[in-house]
Amino acid sequence: MTVHRESDKAKAKLKHARANAGRSALDLTPGQEAWRALQMMSEFVYATEKLRPVKPAVSVFGSARIQPGHPWYERTVRLARLLSEAGFSVISGGGPGVMQAANQGAFGGPSLSIGLNIQLPHEQHGNPWQDMGISFKYFFNRKLAFIRSSMALVCMPGGFGTLDELCEALTLVQTGKTRRIPIILVDATFWGGLLDWMRGQLLGHGLISPGDVELMRVIDDPAAVVEAIFDAYEREGFAPSQAERQLMFDI
């Protein structure tokens, strides 16, 4: 194990910084920091135990701003219903828009419809189409719950939140911190520009490896999405290997 020791110069800099730093409203006492850490741990443990029996499952991401009747909304409803009928529980962010569409489609099927809601000052509220709902205060616990619980990730069109979830998943798979799972982008017209940019800029400048873009697939037809997920696990099965279990444990 590498031990990092502060040099005398570094210690002097830290001492100077502490002496000149004014106390802000964001500063917490040691007791408050400890209590906050316990809250984070408690939320993680609760979500982990709640989601433990939910297998297999597929997470569906997408914009909170898409209204019922929009083609993206209706396609998501159809996709989630097919996933539920195929035996997959469907996990969404639990809010409105595409998240609601995913829960709505799954709610009408035989498998669980699950919402992982996040407490936000605006935009997010829980939708009524959930068999199981978990409310998160901390984004990182919610992200971890998505990744640990899912056999595949499906990204419908969305904004920063959707891109955040997509990039988080890609980073974990790319760096070997979790097993490789199907990551499917729905709507080639919407996602095509991003993929072209990744190939031209990220890959073109050597910032990612040639195979990294191939971690994603673009599929528009809901039935083909379900088929692609089954095809990905046809050889190895849905149960992770011991090595993959360890990776998921170490996230």
Secondary structure by P-SEA (a helix, b strand, c coil): cbbbbbcaaaaaaaaaaaaacccccccccaaaaaaaaaaaaaaaaaaaaaacccccbbbbbbbcccccccaaaaaaaaaaaaaaaabbbbbcccccaaaaaaaaaaaaccbbbbbbcccccccccccccccbbbbbccaaaaaaaaaacccbbbbccccaaaaaaaaaaaaaaaaccccccbbbbcccccaaaaaaaaaacccccccccccccccbbbbccaaaaaaaaaaaaccccccccaaaaaaaaac
